[in-house]
Amino acid sequence: MNLSLRMRVTLTAIAVLLVVLPVTGLTVKKVFDAQAERSLDSLLTGRAQLAQQLARQNVAPGNLVRRVDADGVRVTLVLRNGRQLGAPPVDAGGTVRQVKATLPAGQQTKGATLLLSADTALLADASARLRNVLLISGGLAILITALALVIGMRFALAPLDAMTGLARSIAAGRRGGRLQPKRANTELGRTAAAFDEMLDALEGAEGAARHAEGTARWSEDRMREFVADAAHELRTPVAGLQTAAETLIQLGPDATAEQREELELLLVRESRRAGTLVADLLELSRIDAGLQLHLAPVDLRELAEAQAARVRLTAPDVTVEVCGAGTVTADGDRLTQVLTNLVDNARQAGAHALRITVAPTGVLVEDDGPGVPPAARDRIFARLVHGPHSKGAGLGLAIARGVARAHGGDLTVTDRPDGKPGAAFHLHLPPTAA
């Protein structure tokens, strides 16, 4: 039989009362009966001792009987001449308890016999009344206790009812509810507080799981888009390679030297383009897996001067200015890769003047090109995203930012600090990159 906690506690308490009350009643009745017996014996003995004292004081027999007489005690005084004073004598036994005493020598009571009798029926009646009172009071106590338990348990177990209701509401999909006990130092209060903590942990874990699921889904979608874009980017050079190779095969020995040279140049250009794209994709995969850096003190001024020298050789029409100084602990080859990408992007965008500012916290590359609109400043660092002046596969800035973040820094783009047209790429690096 399945009983609720409230019913089990109530029945247990009533069962305890059914055992405790009878035992207590019997004990009380036994103690009462024994005490009544002792009191009766003490009364009779005390009256007898009083009579003997009065006899020694030579009190008259009639006066002695009156003074010894008491409620519930029959006094009979039998003188030596057979004269009886007081109540008629009764036989001892049954419900009569009797004490017999011979009075000491005296002028009027010498040799007299004193009989003190008490009817124990009064004690039996009092005991019966006590038994009835105990039975009635015990029954009332059980009834009152049962009613009090039913009412009291409703209030005492109200937190459990609230806990049950909250659990059901959460199971139904309603999140955010809490018990918030007012007295957290009680047993139920501590239980309610622990229940709230459990709900916080569960909902936090659920939120984290949903966030992770959303992140995983977003990453999966991004990966699919990336693979599709990469395949699209590779298709162009591969198609060029295929076309050039098929044309060479079809022309065969009949191809002129000029046609053959043009097709061979096309093969080299498209194969180089495909190789660059594959190398960039591999570089991104290394960044995603955790780029291995070879850290050492790096003079950022030297890296900037090397870039300036390279630009002066490859693009004499572009002016480059280097200023500032700074040293960091980083991977010099990787930072060179970042600066090369930034400088080449500026040249491809049509810049004619570059300024590379070095500081202990990084490098600032400014150009006088068309700049980057604010709406596109985050998007240009995404993978396979082509800017309006981009000539590559759209992976250079993504790789550059990945390298910067692998060092514990970042790569951002803003307007030029002096307010002139162009873009300013900030390579942020901690003083000791990790």
C-alpha positions in Angstrom: 0.0 0.0 0.0 1.5 3.3 -1.1 1.0 6.0 1.6 2.1 9.6 1.4 4.8 10.9 3.7 2.2 13.0 5.6 0.0 9.9 6.2 3.0 7.8 7.3 4.2 10.4 9.8 0.7 10.8 11.2 0.1 7.1 11.5 3.5 6.6 13.1 2.8 9.4 15.7 -0.6 7.8 16.5 1.0 4.4 16.9 3.5 5.8 19.3 0.7 7.5 21.3 -1.2 4.2 21.4 1.8 2.6 23.0 2.9 5.4 25.2 -0.5 6.5 26.6 -1.6 3.1 27.9 1.8 2.5 29.5 1.7 6.0 31.1 -1.9 5.5 32.3 -1.1 2.2 33.9 1.9 3.6 35.5 -0.1 6.6 36.9 -2.8 4.3 38.2 -0.3 2.0 39.9 1.4 4.9 41.5 -2.0 6.4 42.6 -3.2 3.1 44.1 0.1 2.6 46.0 0.1 6.2 47.2 -3.6 5.9 48.3 -2.8 2.7 50.2 0.2 4.4 51.9 -1.9 7.4 52.7 -4.6 5.3 54.3 -2.1 3.4 56.4 -0.5 6.6 57.5 -3.9 8.0 58.4 -4.8 5.0 60.6 -1.4 4.9 62.2 -1.4 8.6 62.9 -4.9 8.4 64.5 -3.7 5.5 66.7 -0.6 7.4 67.8 -2.8 10.5 68.6 -5.1 8.4 70.7 -2.2 7.0 72.7 -0.9 10.5 73.4 -4.3 11.6 74.5 -4.6 8.6 76.8 -1.3 9.5 78.5 -2.7 13.0 79.0 -5.7 11.4 80.8 -8.2 12.8 78.3 -11.8 11.6 78.9 -12.8 8.7 76.7 -15.6 10.6 75.0 -13.4 13.6 74.2 -10.6 11.2 73.0 -13.0 9.6 70.5 -14.1 13.0 69.2 -10.6 14.2 68.8 -9.4 11.0 67.1 -12.3 10.9 64.7 -11.6 11.9 61.1 -13.2 11.7 57.7 -13.3 8.1 56.4 -12.2 6.6 59.8 -14.5 4.8 62.1 -13.4 5.1 65.8 -14.5 2.5 68.3 -13.2 2.7 71.9 -13.9 -0.4 74.2 -13.3 0.3 77.8 -12.2 -2.4 80.3 -15.7 -2.6 81.7 -17.1 -3.4 78.2 -18.5 0.0 77.6 -18.2 1.1 73.9 -17.8 4.6 72.7 -17.9 5.9 69.2 -19.0 4.0 66.1 -20.2 0.4 66.4 -17.3 -2.0 65.6 -17.1 -3.7 62.3 -15.3 -6.9 61.3 -11.9 -6.5 59.6 -11.6 -8.0 56.1 -13.2 -7.4 52.7 -13.0 -3.8 52.0 -12.4 -2.8 55.6 -9.0 -2.1 56.8 -8.6 -2.0 60.6 -5.9 -0.9 63.1 -6.2 -2.1 66.7 -4.3 -0.5 69.6 -4.4 -0.8 73.4 -4.2 2.5 75.1 -1.6 3.0 77.8 -2.4 3.2 81.5 -4.6 6.1 82.5 -7.2 7.0 85.1 -10.1 6.7 82.6 -8.7 4.7 79.6 -6.5 2.2 81.3 -6.5 -1.1 79.3 -9.1 0.3 76.8 -9.0 -1.0 73.2 -9.1 1.4 70.3 -10.4 0.1 66.9 -9.8 2.3 63.9 -11.5 1.1 60.7 -11.5 2.5 57.1 -13.5 1.4 54.1 -11.2 0.9 51.1 -14.1 1.0 48.8 -13.6 4.7 48.6 -10.1 4.0 47.3 -11.4 1.6 44.7 -13.9 4.1 43.6 -11.3 6.8 43.3 -9.1 4.4 41.3 -11.9 3.5 39.0 -12.6 7.2 38.4 -8.9 7.8 37.7 -9.0 4.9 35.2 -11.9 6.4 33.4 -10.4 9.8 33.3 -7.2 8.4 31.9 -9.1 6.4 29.2 -11.1 9.5 28.2 -8.2 11.9 28.2 -6.0 9.4 26.4 -8.7 8.9 23.7 -9.1 12.7 23.4 -5.3 13.1 23.3 -5.0 10.7 20.4 -7.9 12.4 18.5 -6.5 15.9 19.1 -3.0 14.7 18.2 -4.3 13.2 14.9 -6.1 16.4 14.0 -3.1 18.5 15.0 -0.8 16.3 13.0 -2.9 16.5 9.9 -3.0 20.3 10.1 0.6 20.7 11.3 2.0 18.3 8.7 0.3 20.4 6.0 2.3 23.4 7.1 5.4 21.6 8.1 5.7 19.8 4.7 4.6 22.8 2.6 8.3 23.2 1.4 8.2 19.6 0.1 4.9 20.4 -1.7 6.5 23.5 -3.2 9.5 21.4 -4.2 7.3 18.9 -5.9 5.3 21.6 -7.7 8.5 23.3 -8.8 10.0 20.0 -10.1 6.8 19.3 -12.1 6.8 22.8 -13.6 10.4 22.4 -14.6 9.7 19.0 -16.1 6.9 20.7 -18.1 9.4 23.1 -19.6 9.0 26.1 -17.3 12.5 27.1 -16.3 13.8 29.7 -13.9 11.6 28.9 -10.8 13.3 28.7 -7.4 12.2 27.8 -3.9 14.3 30.6 -2.2 13.7 29.4 1.4 13.4 32.1 4.0 15.0 30.1 6.7 17.9 28.2 5.2 19.3 27.0 8.6 16.6 24.3 9.1 16.6 20.8 7.6 13.9 21.6 5.0 15.5 25.0 4.4 18.9 23.4 3.7 17.2 20.9 1.4 15.4 23.7 -0.5 18.7 25.6 -0.8 20.4 22.5 -2.1 17.5 22.0 -4.5 17.9 25.5 -5.8 21.7 25.0 -6.2 21.0 21.8 -8.1 18.6 23.6 -10.4 21.2 26.4 -11.0 23.8 23.8 -11.9 21.4 21.8 -14.2 20.1 24.9 -16.0 23.7 26.2 -16.3 24.8 22.8 -17.8 21.7 22.8 -20.0 22.5 26.4 -21.2 26.2 25.4 -21.7 25.1 22.3 -23.7 22.8 24.4 -25.9 25.5 27.0 -26.4 28.0 24.3 -27.3 25.4 22.7 -29.6 24.8 26.1 -31.2 28.5 26.7 -31.5 29.1 23.2 -33.0 26.3 23.8 -35.4 27.6 27.2 -36.4 31.1 25.7 -36.8 29.8 22.9 -38.9 27.9 25.4 -41.1 31.0 27.6 -41.3 33.1 24.5 -42.2 30.7 23.5 -44.9 30.7 27.1 -46.3 34.5 27.1 -46.1 34.9 23.8 -47.9 32.4 24.9 -50.5 34.3 28.2 -51.0 37.7 26.5 -51.0 36.4 24.1 -53.6 35.1 27.0 -55.6 38.4 28.9 -55.3 40.4 25.8 -56.4 38.1 25.1 -59.3 39.3 28.2 -61.2 43.1 27.4 -61.2 42.4 23.7 -61.7 40.1 24.6 -64.7 42.8 26.8 -66.1 45.4 24.0 -65.7 43.1 21.5 -67.3 42.3 23.9 -70.2 46.0 24.7 -70.8 47.0 21.0 -70.7 44.2 19.9 -73.0 45.1 22.7 -75.5 48.8 21.7 -75.4 47.8 18.0 -76.1 45.4 18.9 -78.9 47.9 21.2 -80.6 50.8 18.8 -80.3 53.7 19.4 -82.6 51.6 21.9 -84.6 51.6 24.5 -81.9 53.7 27.5 -82.6 56.4 28.6 -80.2 54.4 31.6 -79.1 51.3 29.4 -78.4 53.4 26.9 -76.5 55.1 29.6 -74.4 51.7 31.2 -73.6 50.1 27.9 -72.5 53.2 27.0 -70.5 53.0 30.4 -68.7 49.3 29.8 -68.1 50.1 26.3 -66.6 52.8 27.8 -64.3 50.6 30.7 -63.2 47.5 28.6 -62.4 49.6 25.9 -60.7 51.2 28.6 -58.6 47.8 30.0 -57.8 46.5 26.6 -56.8 49.6 25.9 -54.7 49.3 29.2 -52.9 45.7 28.5 -52.1 46.5 25.0 -50.8 49.4 26.3 -48.7 47.1 29.0 -47.2 44.5 26.3 -46.4 47.1 24.2 -44.7 48.3 27.3 -42.8 44.8 27.9 -41.5 44.5 24.3 -40.5 47.7 24.6 -38.4 46.3 27.8 -36.8 43.1 26.0 -35.9 45.0 23.0 -34.4 47.2 25.3 -32.4 50.1 27.1 -34.0 53.5 26.1 -32.8 55.5 29.2 -32.1 59.3 29.5 -31.8 59.6 32.3 -29.3 62.6 34.6 -29.1 63.3 38.3 -28.6 62.3 40.1 -31.8 63.2 43.6 -32.8 60.1 44.9 -34.5 62.0 47.8 -36.0 64.2 45.4 -37.9 61.1 43.6 -39.3 59.6 46.9 -40.4 62.9 48.0 -42.1 63.1 44.7 -43.9 59.5 45.2 -45.3 60.4 48.8 -46.3 63.4 47.6 -48.2 61.4 44.9 -50.0 58.8 47.4 -51.1 61.4 49.8 -52.4 62.8 47.0 -54.5 59.5 45.5 -55.8 57.5 48.8 -56.0 59.7 51.8 -56.4 56.7 54.0 -56.9 55.5 53.3 -53.3 57.1 55.3 -50.5 57.6 53.7 -47.1 58.3 55.4 -43.8 59.4 53.5 -40.6 59.3 55.1 -37.2 59.4 54.0 -33.6 61.1 51.0 -31.9 60.1 48.0 -29.8 61.1 44.5 -28.8 58.8 41.6 -28.0 59.1 37.9 -27.3 57.5 36.3 -30.4 58.1 34.1 -33.5 59.9 36.4 -35.9 59.1 34.4 -39.0 55.3 34.5 -38.2 55.4 38.3 -37.5 57.2 38.7 -40.8 54.4 36.8 -42.5 51.8 39.1 -40.9 53.7 42.3 -41.9 54.2 41.0 -45.5 50.5 40.4 -45.8 49.6 43.8 -44.5 52.0 45.6 -46.8 51.0 43.6 -49.9 47.3 44.2 -49.2 48.0 48.0 -49.0 49.8 47.9 -52.3 47.1 45.8 -54.0 44.5 48.3 -52.7 46.3 51.1 -54.6 48.3 52.7 -51.8 51.2 55.0 -52.8 52.5 55.8 -49.3 52.9 53.6 -46.3 53.9 54.3 -42.7 55.0 51.6 -40.4 55.0 52.7 -36.7 56.7 50.3 -34.2 55.9 50.3 -30.5 56.6 47.9 -27.6 53.0 46.8 -27.9 52.9 46.1 -31.6 53.0 47.6 -35.1 50.7 50.0 -36.9 50.6 49.9 -40.7 49.0 53.0 -42.3 48.3 53.5 -46.0 46.7 56.2 -48.2 44.5 53.8 -50.1 40.7 53.7 -50.2 40.4 52.5 -46.7 37.9 49.9 -45.2 34.3 50.8 -44.5 33.2 50.3 -40.9 30.6 47.7 -41.9 33.3 45.5 -43.5 36.0 45.8 -40.9 35.2 42.5 -39.2 34.2 40.7 -42.4 37.5 41.2 -44.1 39.2 38.9 -41.6 36.8 36.1 -42.4 38.1 33.2 -44.5 37.7 33.3 -48.3 36.3 36.8 -48.2 37.4 39.0 -51.1 37.6 42.8 -50.6 36.9 45.2 -53.4 40.7 45.4 -54.2 41.7 41.9 -53.2 43.6 39.8 -55.8 44.3 36.7 -53.7 42.1 33.9 -52.3 40.8 35.9 -49.4 42.9 34.0 -46.8 45.7 36.4 -46.0 44.0 38.5 -43.4 42.5 35.5 -41.7 45.9 33.9 -41.4 47.4 37.2 -40.2 44.8 37.6 -37.4 45.2 33.9 -36.5 49.0 34.4 -36.1 48.4 37.5 -34.0 45.9 35.8 -31.7 48.3 32.8 -31.4 50.8 35.3 -29.9 48.1 36.5 -27.4 47.4 39.6 -29.4 45.0 40.6 -32.2 44.8 42.3 -35.6 42.3 45.1 -36.2 41.6 47.8 -38.7 40.5 51.4 -38.1 40.7 54.8 -39.8 44.0 56.5 -39.7 44.8 58.3 -36.5 45.6 61.5 -38.3 42.2 61.6 -40.0 43.6 61.3 -43.6 42.1 58.9 -46.1 43.2 55.3 -45.9 43.3 52.4 -43.5 45.3 51.6 -40.4 46.0 48.0 -39.4 46.9 47.5 -35.8 49.0 44.5 -34.9 48.6 44.3 -31.1 51.2 42.2 -29.2 51.8 41.8 -25.5 55.3 42.7 -24.3 56.0 39.0 -23.8 53.9 37.1 -26.3 52.9 33.5 -25.5 
